[in-house]
Structure formats: structure tokens, C-alpha cells
Amino acid sequence: MKIKKIKKQHPSEIADILESLPQKQRQALWEKVEQKEILPYLSDSVRSELMQDMAPVQIATAAESMQTDDAVDLLQDLPDERIEKVLEAMEIQHYQRLRQVLFYPENTAGGLMNTDLLVVRTEMTLKMVLRYLRRIKNLPEQTDVLFAVDCKNCYRGVLAITDLVTHSQKKTVEQVMSSEIQAIEAQLSDHEVARLFEQRDLVSAPVVDEQGILVGRITIDDVVDVIRAEADHNLMSSAGLDKDEDMFAPILTTTRERALWLGVNLATAFLAAYVIGLFEAFLLLSPLRKIADHPLIAVALTTAYMVASEKFRDG
């Protein structure tokens, strides 16, 4: 495929092309595309490889253009010393927003959240809120509600955009806001966050710290990423692969990463053969032999063996 045609594709599609190429061809293509737009869509292993030759300033520029959660994912692929250099190369406002999220583990609500959100005080009138919104040049993506806080910045409720424009401008946020959407604690696991979104049919949800102070929000696209990552993990683990494993990694690297699973799989195969061998004489004389020779029975036995092997490996 020609470079011009590749450049016209969506960044996520270019990322898929990069991941499907051998390392030399991947590096050649990487040098000719818009790198900062593609970085969020790459798998962790491929992204880490491609960022090795990028200067801290380049990574910082790319991170500044991303949403907070994507930028944090990007930085967490780097060694600690490189993370500090990248943060030092950033403008102060971007540095502060990323520092806050990096404080939380990656697989928690705090590590999943985005700090780009609109916050209003409960005592503000709707007229004041509208005036405040008009001063903002670019609203955060997927803004469906405004988050209401008290004088201590503790979460109190949400003000839907539809309620903002349909109610009297003389009313206060507290009078119009909804308190039905409960806040998610920052330390909650991402698996539990996905479960809450599914149970409550949420599009976005506030995230609070231990004191109830609003620190960010989680949107549905972040939760979809979590669900997809879990599905990929379950699929890849059945073959002893990691969901972020590079298919074109060197043979020694791949062998080292899969040696334990391959060894366990081989050992269970020998164990199954040994057990069958103990009953070989019985099977040869048994009338069940004809049944066991049936293709469907063979398929069923093979499937049962594969399922048992997977469960043995997982736990």
C-alpha cells in the first residue's frame, strides 16, 4: 500500500497497519506518518518500541494533545526516569493535570479518569453558568453534564445540558441539578467501574477522592476500552499470549515470555497421554472403543482437554 493512501486513513487504522508489519518495515512507515495522532491507538508493546527513539520533547508534545487518560497510558509505557524527563518538557498546566492522574494505579478509577471536565458551584444561577460556558473556547469532548460542587469542592450532583437551557435562568444550580448519579471512588478497580456503568446505564460519572472531593470523570469510551481489553485478554490467554504482545517480536523474546505456558501445556499433554496409556488394554477390549473412535466423540474429548488446560493455567 502506498504511503499517500495510508496517510489518508484514520489514525486507528494506521496503528493496525503498523502492528501488522515486521519491525524494519514498521519503523520505516513510522517515520513517515503523523506520530502524535497514532500513539494513543497502538498496543503497549509496539508503542514502547516506537517511542524508544523519540526525544522527551516529542513525547511531551504528543501527550499534551491527548486526553488525560490517553496521555497517562502513554507515559506509563515509559521507564520512570524517562517519565520525569517528559513531564519536565511539558507546559505547567499539562504537567499538573497528568501528575494528578499518575498518582493512582493504572487499573483503578483514578487511573482511568479524565481531568478535563466542567465544574460549577451549587449556588451559581443558570445565567451565570451560561455566561461561564460562553467564555470557554473548546468544551471537553463528550460533555453531556456539568458537575456541581460545594464551597469545599465536594461533589453534590450533575447539571444536564438540557436542564441548563430549558429552565429559568434565575434558578440556581442546586435547584435544577440531579443527585441521582453517584460518584465513583478513585481507588475502585476498573473492572468494578465497568460493572457500575453497565448496571446504571451511565454515559459519564464523577470520580472523587477519599474526602469526597471531585477529581475527575470517567466517560463511556474509557469503559469500552476496559471491556475490550478484558475480552482480548481472555481470547489471547487461551493461546498463552499477552493481549499487548507484539506478533513480530524477536524469537528469543517471544519464547521467553511464553515458555512457562508452553511448558505447562506440554506437561498436561504428556500427563493425558500417560493416563490413557494406563487404560489402553481396557480400551482395546471394551465395546466403548467404537464409540471413542467416532469423530464427534474425538472432537468433544479434544475440546474438553483444551478447556481443562486453560483452567489449569489460569488458576
N, C-alpha and C positions, 0 to 999 in steps of 0.2 A: 504494500500500500504506500502511495506517495505521501511525503511529508505534508504537502498542502492539504490533502484530503484529511489527514489525521488531525491537523490543527483546527479544522472546521468542526470537529466533533466535540461533544460535551466533555468537560474535564474528567468525569467519572468513567466515560468510555475510553479516553486516552489512558487513564490509570489501569484499566483492564488490559489494554494492549501492552503496556509496559510490563505488567506482571506475567504476561504470557510469553515474553521474549527471553531468550538466553541473555546472560549478563552483559556480554560485549555489545550486542545489538540494543539492549535496554539502555545502556549508558550512552550510546550514540544518539538514540532518539531523545533521551532525557535532556541532552544539551541543546536541543532544537525546539523545545516546547516551553510554554509559559509555566514555569515550575511552581510558583506560589499558588496557582489555581488548582493544580493537580494534587499537591501534597495531602490535602485532607482526605482524599479518596483512596490512597494507597494503603495496602496492608502494612502492619507494623514492621515486618522483616524487610520488605522491599524498600519502605520509606527510610528505615535506618541505614540501609546500604547506600541509597542515593544521597542521603544527607551528609555522608562522611566527608565528601569533598566540597561541601558548601561552607562558606565563611559564616561566622556568627551573625554578621550584619545582614546577610542574605536570609538566613533563617528568621531573624528578628523581623525583617520587613514582611516576610510571608506570614508570620504569626500575627502581626498587627492587623493584617487584612482579614483574618479569620474570626469566626465567632469564638467566644471564650472557651467553650468545651472542646472545639476542634483544635484550638491553639494549645490547650493543655495536653491533649492527646499527642500532639506533635512534639512537645517538649519532653514528655515522659519517655519518648523513644531514645533520648539522648543520655549520655553519661552525666553524672551530677556536675562535673567541672564544666562541661560544655553548656549545661542549662544556665549556670551562673553567668557565663560569658554572653549568652544570647540575651538574658534578662538585662544585663548591663548595657547592651546595644540598643535597647528599646527606649521609646519615649516614656516619661514618667507615668502618664495616665494608663498606658498599656501595661507597664511594669506592675502597677498597683493592682489592676484587675486580675492579672494572671497569678500574682503572688497569693491572693486570697483563695483561689481555687486549688492551687498546688499544695495548699496546706492539708487538704483532705485526700484520703486514699482514692485511687483511680476507680475502684469498684463500689463506690458509695454515692449517695445522692449529691454530696458536696463536690465530688469529682466529676459528676455528670452534669451539674448545673451550669447555667449561663448567667453571668452577672449583668448582661445587657437587658435591663428591664425598666419600666416606668413606674415610679413610686410617687404617691400623693398622700397628703396628710388628711386625716378624717375630718378636721374642722374646716377644710377648704370648701368653698362653694363650687358648683359645677362651672360657673362663669370663670372663676379663677383657673380651674383645670383646663378649660378650653383655651384660655389665653396662654397658659403654660405650654400646651401642645403645639400651638401655632409658632412658638419660638424655636421648636426643635426641627432641624432641617431634615433629618432622617430618623424615622421611628425604627426601633428594633424589629427585626424580622419576626413574623408570626405573633404580632401584638394583637391579642383579642381582648385583653383586660388590662386594667391598671391596678396595681397593688396598693392597698391602703394601709398606712401605719400610724401609730400614735406619736406623741412627742418623744418617746424613747426609742423610736424606730422598730417597735414590736409589731408584728403582723396582726391586722384586725379583719381584713376581708378583701374582696375584689370589686372593682367597679368596671362593669362591662361597657364596651364602647357604645353598644346600642342603648344602654341606660343613660349614658352621658349625653347623647344627642336627643333623646326623647323626653327627658324630664325637665322640669323648670330649672333654669339656671340659678335661681335663688336658693335652691335646696343645697344642703351640704353633702359631702361625700358619705358621711356616716348615715345620713337618712336614706340614701339610694343604694349603697353598696350591699353586696351579698356576703354573708358569713358562712355559707354552706361549704365552700371549698376549704378543706382543712389543710394546714401546712404540713410539709414533709420534713422530718428531721434530717439534718445534713449527714449524720452518721448511718442512716439507713442504707442497707445494701441495694445495689442496682437491681437485683432480682426482685426484691420486695417493692421497689419503685414501679417496676413494670407490672407487677401484680395489682398494685393500687390503681394504676392508670386503667388497667383492664376492668377492674371491678367497678370503678366510679365513672367510667367513660370520660376521662379527663382529656383536655386538649393542652392545657398547661397547668402547672401547680407551683405554689411558692415553696421555697426552701428556707428553713430557719435554723439558727444555731441552738445551743443548749439553753440560752436565755430567752428564746423566742424572738430574737432579732432577725428581721428579714435579710438574707444574704444573697439570694438569687432565685432563679426559677428554672424549672425543667419543662421542656416542650415535648410534644408527641414525637417529633422526629428523633429526639435523643433516645426515647424509649424504644422506638422501632429499631434503632441501631443495636440496643441491648438484646432485644428479642432475636434479631437476625444473627447476632454474634453467638448466642446460645444455640441456635439451630445449626449454625456452621460448625460449632464445636462438637455437637452430638454426631453430626454427619462425618466429620473428619476423624474423630476419635475411633470410629468403627474400623478405620484402616490404620490406626496408630499414628495419625498425622495431627499436627497442630494446625488450628484454623488460620494462623498467620504464617505458616511455613512456606518458604519460597520453593516452588517446584523446580527451579533451576539452580538451587544452591549446590555447592561442590559435593561430590560423593561422600567424602570423609565427614563433612558437616552433617549431611542427612543421615548417614549411618550412625554417627554418634548420638543424634537426637532420637533415633528410632530403635536403637539397639535393645533397650530394655523391653519394649513392647514386642518386638520381633522375637526376642528370646523367650518371653512368656508364651507367645503364640506357638512357637516351635515345640516348647516343652509340653504344652497341653496336647498338641498333635501326637507326640510320642506316647504320652500317657494314655490317650484314647486308643492308639494302636495296640499298646500293651494289654489293656483291659479286654479289647476284642480278641486278642490272641489267646488269652486265658480260657475263653469260651469257644474257641474255634472248633474243637471236636464236637461240642454240643450243637453248634450252629449247622455243621455239616450233616449231622444225623437228624436234626429237628425238622418237622414239617413246616416250621416257620421260615425255613430258608427261602422257599419260593416267594413268600410274601416279602422278605427282606430284599430279594433281588428285583422287586418291582421298581421301575424308575421313580414313581411318585414317592414311594417309601424312602428311597435313597435321597431324594431332594429334601424330604422332611427331616431325615436324620442329619443331613449336612447343615440345614438351616438351624436346627436345634444346637448343633455343635458350635456354630458361629455365634449365636446369641449367648450361649454359656461362656464362650471365650471372652466376649466383650464384657459381660457382667463380672467375670473373674478379674479382668484388668481394671475395671472402674471401682471395684470395691471389695 
